[in-house]
């Protein structure tokens, strides 16, 4: 795996499926972390730009064989896989917290409780999979959607759990709606939630192929042409356990295979996007959030817990 570090120069925007249309609610939320598909698309576009190939020439097939092998054909899936992303803060690496982790809700007990398989006819579950978690207090709360450093990932404690605002802040950006002719429509406002990284935070990801990509440069990632600086970085070894359970490092499509293997997850996330090849919206699809736990490794972007 070849790892890259990315530092945005401004905010990042990864739009959810919320409609940006007039009405009572004018705000569209952002998705984080970005999917491997989003990062792969950004890398493919960067490869074309660095090799001075326009999108129109790419669509017509006017590219070298080497570049086409690296980028893939128009409309096809990426010929390389992306692992991550993960976060780096002050030179320390962080992973999403698994959704089968819990802590005591009404005390500051440092113990992180893990849901475990049980065998009991006294507990009813709608499926054959039975997982149960029990704490020392009367109620637990889930800690999925947070972050934890590599060093403590396999032996977690509550004091090592980090919320999102340790790494980035939500920033509301409000603007005027535009007509087809790109003129302002009076009285039509919208708001998008952007993400602003803290100064000490970077986004890291890896690819499984040696791309003809400059060791450092500019990468446009996400919506609204947001960009930042990327650079080649050192090799990273992800933590690996032996429990037979696997955690997704990023959003994972909620298809039948994923549903059958699912152990624990959070709220489904819906996303679509723009298909550059056909020039139209992609179909809306449901995804499990980063940190979702499965009893099978159904995707390469997973680590064993």
VOPAGU-2260 file (C-alpha; in pm, 1 decimal, decimal comma):
REM VOPAGU-2260
SITE   aa  ch    i         X         Y         Z
SITE  UNK   A    0       0,0       0,0       0,0
SITE  UNK   A    1     120,3     350,4     -88,3
SITE  UNK   A    2      10,3     613,8     162,8
SITE  UNK   A    3     -61,7     981,4     102,2
SITE  UNK   A    4    -131,5    1266,8     344,3
SITE  UNK   A    5    -377,5    1540,1     249,3
SITE  UNK   A    6    -413,3    1883,7     407,3
SITE  UNK   A    7    -694,7    2108,9     280,4
SITE  UNK   A    8    -619,8    2478,0     234,0
SITE  UNK   A    9    -976,6    2578,8     325,6
SITE  UNK   A   10   -1292,5    2383,1     408,4
SITE  UNK   A   11   -1405,4    2049,5     262,2
SITE  UNK   A   12   -1756,1    1966,0     149,7
SITE  UNK   A   13   -1898,6    1615,7     102,3
SITE  UNK   A   14   -2270,3    1664,7      48,5
SITE  UNK   A   15   -2525,1    1422,1     186,7
SITE  UNK   A   16   -2845,1    1328,8       3,4
SITE  UNK   A   17   -3040,7    1615,9     162,1
SITE  UNK   A   18   -3218,7    1824,2    -101,0
SITE  UNK   A   19   -3100,1    2182,7    -141,9
SITE  UNK   A   20   -3439,9    2314,3    -241,1
SITE  UNK   A   21   -3651,7    2599,0    -111,9
SITE  UNK   A   22   -3876,7    2522,7     183,0
SITE  UNK   A   23   -3861,2    2525,8     561,5
SITE  UNK   A   24   -3523,5    2351,5     576,8
SITE  UNK   A   25   -3249,9    2519,2     374,0
SITE  UNK   A   26   -2950,7    2330,4     515,6
SITE  UNK   A   27   -2771,7    2030,8     361,4
SITE  UNK   A   28   -2540,0    1834,7     589,3
SITE  UNK   A   29   -2195,0    1705,8     505,0
SITE  UNK   A   30   -2067,3    1346,1     509,2
SITE  UNK   A   31   -1741,2    1252,9     677,5
SITE  UNK   A   32   -1518,0    1064,9     622,7
SITE  UNK   A   33   -1532,3    1069,8     241,3
SITE  UNK   A   34   -1575,7     736,4      66,8
SITE  UNK   A   35   -1287,4     558,7    -110,4
SITE  UNK   A   36   -1485,0     614,1    -430,2
SITE  UNK   A   37   -1469,1     992,5    -374,4
SITE  UNK   A   38   -1093,9     982,6    -307,5
SITE  UNK   A   39   -1031,8     755,5    -607,8
SITE  UNK   A   40   -1223,5     997,6    -830,9
SITE  UNK   A   41   -1013,4    1287,6    -703,0
SITE  UNK   A   42    -692,0    1095,8    -774,9
SITE  UNK   A   43    -806,6    1002,0   -1126,5
SITE  UNK   A   44    -886,2    1366,9   -1202,7
SITE  UNK   A   45    -548,0    1473,8   -1061,1
SITE  UNK   A   46    -367,7    1217,9   -1278,6
SITE  UNK   A   47    -534,6    1357,7   -1589,9
SITE  UNK   A   48    -448,7    1714,8   -1492,5
SITE  UNK   A   49     -85,3    1633,9   -1414,8
SITE  UNK   A   50     -49,1    1460,5   -1753,1
SITE  UNK   A   51    -222,9    1754,6   -1926,5
SITE  UNK   A   52    -513,6    1547,2   -2057,0
SITE  UNK   A   53    -848,2    1725,4   -2076,0
SITE  UNK   A   54   -1172,2    1556,3   -1968,6
SITE  UNK   A   55   -1292,6    1575,5   -2329,7
SITE  UNK   A   56    -981,6    1398,4   -2461,9
SITE  UNK   A   57   -1014,3    1140,3   -2185,1
SITE  UNK   A   58   -1373,0    1069,8   -2287,9
SITE  UNK   A   59   -1261,8    1025,4   -2648,2
SITE  UNK   A   60    -983,9     785,7   -2547,6
SITE  UNK   A   61    -702,1    1023,4   -2642,2
SITE  UNK   A   62    -470,5     909,0   -2362,7
SITE  UNK   A   63    -154,0     700,4   -2346,8
SITE  UNK   A   64    -181,2     331,9   -2261,3
SITE  UNK   A   65       9,4     384,1   -1935,7
SITE  UNK   A   66    -224,3     661,5   -1821,7
SITE  UNK   A   67    -537,2     470,4   -1921,9
SITE  UNK   A   68    -419,2     169,8   -1719,1
SITE  UNK   A   69    -370,0     397,4   -1419,0
SITE  UNK   A   70    -689,9     601,6   -1451,2
SITE  UNK   A   71    -923,7     344,8   -1604,6
SITE  UNK   A   72   -1169,3     390,4   -1887,3
SITE  UNK   A   73   -1437,0     662,5   -1873,8
SITE  UNK   A   74   -1745,5     537,8   -1690,7
SITE  UNK   A   75   -1562,2     240,5   -1539,2
SITE  UNK   A   76   -1474,0     176,4   -1177,5
SITE  UNK   A   77   -1133,5     283,8   -1054,5
SITE  UNK   A   78    -858,5      32,0   -1147,8
SITE  UNK   A   79    -699,8      84,4    -804,9
SITE  UNK   A   80    -834,5      48,4    -451,4
SITE  UNK   A   81    -824,8     309,5    -177,5
SITE  UNK   A   82    -776,3     220,1     189,8
SITE  UNK   A   83    -899,8     461,8     455,7
SITE  UNK   A   84    -918,2     744,6     506,6
SITE  UNK   A   85    -782,2     775,4     859,8
SITE  UNK   A   86    -684,3    1087,9    1054,4
SITE  UNK   A   87    -350,2    1217,6    1177,7
SITE  UNK   A   88    -324,8    1470,4    1460,2
SITE  UNK   A   89      12,2    1591,4    1589,7
SITE  UNK   A   90     182,8    1295,4    1419,0
SITE  UNK   A   91     -49,9    1045,6    1592,3
SITE  UNK   A   92    -282,1     822,5    1387,3
SITE  UNK   A   93    -653,8     772,4    1456,9
SITE  UNK   A   94    -922,8     525,6    1348,0
SITE  UNK   A   95   -1303,1     541,8    1371,9
SITE  UNK   A   96   -1448,2     379,7    1684,1
SITE  UNK   A   97   -1643,5      55,9    1622,4
SITE  UNK   A   98   -2020,0      69,1    1669,5
SITE  UNK   A   99   -2016,0    -230,5    1904,9
SITE  UNK   A  100   -1833,5     -26,0    2172,2
SITE  UNK   A  101   -2028,6     123,5    2465,2
SITE  UNK   A  102   -1956,3     324,0    2781,7
SITE  UNK   A  103   -2157,0     394,3    3098,3
SITE  UNK   A  104   -2394,3     680,5    3027,4
SITE  UNK   A  105   -2426,5     829,9    3375,9
SITE  UNK   A  106   -2075,9     780,4    3512,8
SITE  UNK   A  107   -1719,4     843,0    3402,5
SITE  UNK   A  108   -1614,5     481,0    3433,2
SITE  UNK   A  109   -1319,6     442,1    3193,9
SITE  UNK   A  110   -1423,6      92,8    3078,9
SITE  UNK   A  111   -1524,9      45,3    2715,6
SITE  UNK   A  112   -1772,8    -242,6    2693,8
SITE  UNK   A  113   -1776,8    -453,5    2378,2
SITE  UNK   A  114   -2082,0    -636,0    2248,0
SITE  UNK   A  115   -2012,9   -1008,4    2245,2
SITE  UNK   A  116   -2193,6   -1309,3    2098,1
SITE  UNK   A  117   -2425,4   -1491,9    2338,2
SITE  UNK   A  118   -2600,7   -1826,2    2338,3
SITE  UNK   A  119   -2937,9   -1807,9    2509,4
SITE  UNK   A  120   -3293,4   -1907,5    2424,3
SITE  UNK   A  121   -3418,3   -1646,1    2672,2
SITE  UNK   A  122   -3319,6   -1357,4    2444,7
SITE  UNK   A  123   -3523,2   -1298,3    2131,1
SITE  UNK   A  124   -3353,2   -1159,1    1823,9
SITE  UNK   A  125   -3505,6   -1126,8    1475,1
SITE  UNK   A  126   -3202,2   -1301,3    1328,0
SITE  UNK   A  127   -2971,7   -1586,0    1422,7
SITE  UNK   A  128   -2697,4   -1345,5    1534,3
SITE  UNK   A  129   -2708,3   -1268,5    1905,0
SITE  UNK   A  130   -2479,0   -1003,6    2051,3
SITE  UNK   A  131   -2515,4    -853,3    2394,8
SITE  UNK   A  132   -2336,5    -586,9    2599,8
SITE  UNK   A  133   -2362,4    -529,5    2973,3
SITE  UNK   A  134   -2205,1    -258,6    3184,9
SITE  UNK   A  135   -2177,0    -188,9    3556,8
SITE  UNK   A  136   -2434,6      92,7    3558,3
SITE  UNK   A  137   -2798,4      75,1    3454,7
SITE  UNK   A  138   -2758,0     225,3    3107,4
SITE  UNK   A  139   -2495,7     233,0    2835,3
SITE  UNK   A  140   -2442,7     461,0    2537,8
SITE  UNK   A  141   -2284,0     380,0    2206,0
SITE  UNK   A  142   -1957,0     553,0    2113,7
SITE  UNK   A  143   -1960,1     482,8    1740,1
SITE  UNK   A  144   -1884,8     793,2    1536,5
SITE  UNK   A  145   -1583,4     896,2    1746,1
SITE  UNK   A  146   -1209,1     835,3    1695,4
SITE  UNK   A  147    -934,2     654,1    1884,3
SITE  UNK   A  148    -557,6     643,7    1837,4
SITE  UNK   A  149    -377,0     341,8    1694,9
SITE  UNK   A  150    -193,9     264,7    2022,0
SITE  UNK   A  151    -513,8     207,6    2218,6
SITE  UNK   A  152    -739,2      69,3    1947,3
SITE  UNK   A  153    -712,8    -297,0    2051,7
SITE  UNK   A  154    -723,4    -211,3    2426,6
SITE  UNK   A  155    -957,6      88,1    2443,6
SITE  UNK   A  156   -1035,7     312,9    2738,0
SITE  UNK   A  157   -1289,0     592,1    2758,0
SITE  UNK   A  158   -1014,5     852,9    2810,6
SITE  UNK   A  159    -872,6     779,6    2464,7
SITE  UNK   A  160   -1201,6     834,9    2276,2
SITE  UNK   A  161   -1198,0    1157,9    2073,0
SITE  UNK   A  162   -1501,4    1342,3    1930,4
SITE  UNK   A  163   -1497,2    1496,0    1584,3
SITE  UNK   A  164   -1420,7    1845,9    1711,3
SITE  UNK   A  165   -1074,7    1726,6    1818,9
SITE  UNK   A  166    -994,3    1712,0    1447,0
SITE  UNK   A  167   -1231,9    1940,2    1257,4
SITE  UNK   A  168   -1515,0    2187,4    1301,3
SITE  UNK   A  169   -1846,2    2219,0    1119,9
SITE  UNK   A  170   -1877,0    2548,4     937,9
SITE  UNK   A  171   -2204,8    2672,6     790,5
SITE  UNK   A  172   -2172,8    2835,9     449,1
SITE  UNK   A  173   -2477,0    3027,7     322,2
SITE  UNK   A  174   -2527,5    3151,6     -31,8
SITE  UNK   A  175   -2780,5    3251,3    -296,1
SITE  UNK   A  176   -2939,4    3002,7    -531,4
SITE  UNK   A  177   -2848,7    3049,3    -898,4
SITE  UNK   A  178   -3062,7    3020,8   -1208,3
SITE  UNK   A  179   -2965,4    2812,2   -1510,9
SITE  UNK   A  180   -2799,4    3123,6   -1652,5
SITE  UNK   A  181   -2592,0    3151,6   -1328,7
SITE  UNK   A  182   -2763,4    3468,0   -1206,1
SITE  UNK   A  183   -2878,0    3510,1    -845,8
SITE  UNK   A  184   -3240,1    3416,5    -769,1
SITE  UNK   A  185   -3367,2    3680,5    -528,9
SITE  UNK   A  186   -3482,4    3552,2    -190,9
SITE  UNK   A  187   -3357,6    3193,6    -240,5
SITE  UNK   A  188   -3091,5    3112,8      19,0
SITE  UNK   A  189   -2928,4    2781,3     102,3
SITE  UNK   A  190   -2677,5    2660,6     360,9
SITE  UNK   A  191   -2424,2    2380,2     333,3
SITE  UNK   A  192   -2224,1    2235,7     621,9
SITE  UNK   A  193   -1854,1    2242,7     539,3
SITE  UNK   A  194   -1572,5    2083,0     740,6
SITE  UNK   A  195   -1269,2    2283,6     850,2
SITE  UNK   A  196    -970,7    2078,1     964,7
SITE  UNK   A  197    -783,4    2189,1    1273,8
SITE  UNK   A  198    -434,3    2313,8    1199,1
SITE  UNK   A  199    -274,0    2000,8    1346,9
SITE  UNK   A  200    -487,3    1749,4    1150,7
SITE  UNK   A  201    -439,7    1574,3     816,9
SITE  UNK   A  202    -634,1    1312,9     620,5
SITE  UNK   A  203    -441,5     997,1     524,6
SITE  UNK   A  204    -529,9     731,1     268,9
SITE  UNK   A  205    -353,9     457,5      72,8
SITE  UNK   A  206    -374,0     309,7    -277,5
SITE  UNK   A  207    -276,6     -44,2    -374,6
SITE  UNK   A  208    -105,5      57,1    -696,0
SITE  UNK   A  209     199,9     264,6    -786,1
SITE  UNK   A  210      30,5     545,8    -978,5
SITE  UNK   A  211     214,8     780,1   -1219,9
SITE  UNK   A  212     134,8    1057,2    -971,7
SITE  UNK   A  213     368,9    1332,2    -854,8
SITE  UNK   A  214     498,9    1278,5    -500,8
SITE  UNK   A  215     322,3    1596,3    -395,3
SITE  UNK   A  216      80,1    1840,2    -548,0
SITE  UNK   A  217    -273,2    1978,3    -544,4
SITE  UNK   A  218    -573,9    1749,4    -498,0
SITE  UNK   A  219    -932,7    1864,9    -549,7
SITE  UNK   A  220   -1147,2    1660,3    -312,5
SITE  UNK   A  221   -1523,6    1668,2    -263,8
SITE  UNK   A  222   -1775,8    1927,9    -375,7
SITE  UNK   A  223   -1747,8    2293,3    -469,8
SITE  UNK   A  224   -1393,4    2248,4    -605,5
SITE  UNK   A  225   -1237,9    2237,9    -258,4
SITE  UNK   A  226    -870,8    2148,4    -270,2
SITE  UNK   A  227    -556,3    2101,9     -67,0
SITE  UNK   A  228    -200,1    1976,7     -71,5
SITE  UNK   A  229    -119,3    1607,4     -85,0
SITE  UNK   A  230     217,3    1438,5     -40,4
SITE  UNK   A  231     356,6    1087,9     -37,7
SITE  UNK   A  232     413,3     967,0     316,5
SITE  UNK   A  233     567,0     668,2     492,2
SITE  UNK   A  234     425,1     317,0     521,2
SITE  UNK   A  235     149,9     266,6     780,4
SITE  UNK   A  236      61,3     -61,6     949,3
SITE  UNK   A  237    -303,2     -70,3    1055,4
SITE  UNK   A  238    -387,3    -237,2    1388,8
SITE  UNK   A  239    -508,0    -594,9    1355,7
SITE  UNK   A  240    -690,9    -808,6    1611,2
SITE  UNK   A  241    -811,7   -1168,8    1607,7
SITE  UNK   A  242   -1177,0   -1158,9    1716,8
SITE  UNK   A  243   -1328,4   -1264,1    1384,8
SITE  UNK   A  244   -1513,5    -930,9    1366,3
SITE  UNK   A  245   -1424,7    -663,8    1111,8
SITE  UNK   A  246   -1471,1    -287,0    1112,7
SITE  UNK   A  247   -1523,2     -74,3     804,8
SITE  UNK   A  248   -1281,6     218,9     782,9
SITE  UNK   A  249   -1526,9     423,3     582,5
SITE  UNK   A  250   -1880,3     425,4     442,5
SITE  UNK   A  251   -1985,9      83,6     314,4
SITE  UNK   A  252   -2273,3      27,6      73,4
SITE  UNK   A  253   -2569,6    -127,4     254,8
SITE  UNK   A  254   -2631,3    -409,6       7,2
SITE  UNK   A  255   -2751,1    -763,8      81,0
SITE  UNK   A  256   -2401,2    -901,4     147,9
SITE  UNK   A  257   -2330,3    -628,5     400,8
SITE  UNK   A  258   -2669,8    -670,1     565,5
SITE  UNK   A  259   -2617,2   -1044,5     616,9
SITE  UNK   A  260   -2279,1    -988,5     785,6
SITE  UNK   A  261   -2380,9    -682,2     990,3
SITE  UNK   A  262   -2325,0    -687,7    1366,3
SITE  UNK   A  263   -2346,5    -320,9    1470,5
SITE  UNK   A  264   -2386,9      11,1    1293,4
SITE  UNK   A  265   -2519,2     364,4    1325,0
SITE  UNK   A  266   -2771,6     563,7    1127,2
SITE  UNK   A  267   -2776,6     489,1     754,9
SITE  UNK   A  268   -2623,6     758,4     533,1
SITE  UNK   A  269   -2768,1     828,5     189,4
SITE  UNK   A  270   -2552,3     966,4     -88,3
SITE  UNK   A  271   -2553,7    1004,6    -464,2
SITE  UNK   A  272   -2308,6    1233,7    -640,8
SITE  UNK   A  273   -2243,5    1342,0    -994,0
SITE  UNK   A  274   -2145,0    1103,4   -1273,0
SITE  UNK   A  275   -1883,5    1291,5   -1475,4
SITE  UNK   A  276   -1897,2    1041,1   -1761,1
SITE  UNK   A  277   -2269,8    1064,9   -1835,7
SITE  UNK   A  278   -2312,9    1418,0   -1701,8
SITE  UNK   A  279   -2598,7    1331,7   -1466,1
SITE  UNK   A  280   -2673,0    1245,5   -1104,6
SITE  UNK   A  281   -2582,4     902,6    -971,1
SITE  UNK   A  282   -2863,9     695,5    -818,5
SITE  UNK   A  283   -2920,0     748,0    -445,8
SITE  UNK   A  284   -2776,2     464,1    -233,5
SITE  UNK   A  285   -2769,4     379,4     138,4
SITE  UNK   A  286   -2439,6     332,8     324,5
SITE  UNK   A  287   -2336,6     208,8     667,3
SITE  UNK   A  288   -2115,9     465,7     846,9
SITE  UNK   A  289   -1745,5     425,5     917,3
SITE  UNK   A  290   -1696,5     208,2    1225,3
SITE  UNK   A  291   -1971,2     -38,5    1133,6
SITE  UNK   A  292   -1891,8    -391,9    1248,4
SITE  UNK   A  293   -1938,5    -716,2    1053,5
SITE  UNK   A  294   -1868,2   -1084,8    1116,5
SITE  UNK   A  295   -1718,4   -1130,7     770,0
SITE  UNK   A  296   -1455,8    -935,4     577,3
SITE  UNK   A  297   -1682,4    -840,4     288,7
SITE  UNK   A  298   -1470,6    -545,7     174,1
SITE  UNK   A  299   -1097,1    -479,2     151,8
SITE  UNK   A  300   -1137,9    -149,8     339,2
SITE  UNK   A  301   -1183,7    -331,2     671,2
SITE  UNK   A  302    -963,1    -426,8     963,2
SITE  UNK   A  303   -1004,4    -715,0    1206,1
SITE  UNK   A  304   -1090,9    -610,3    1559,1
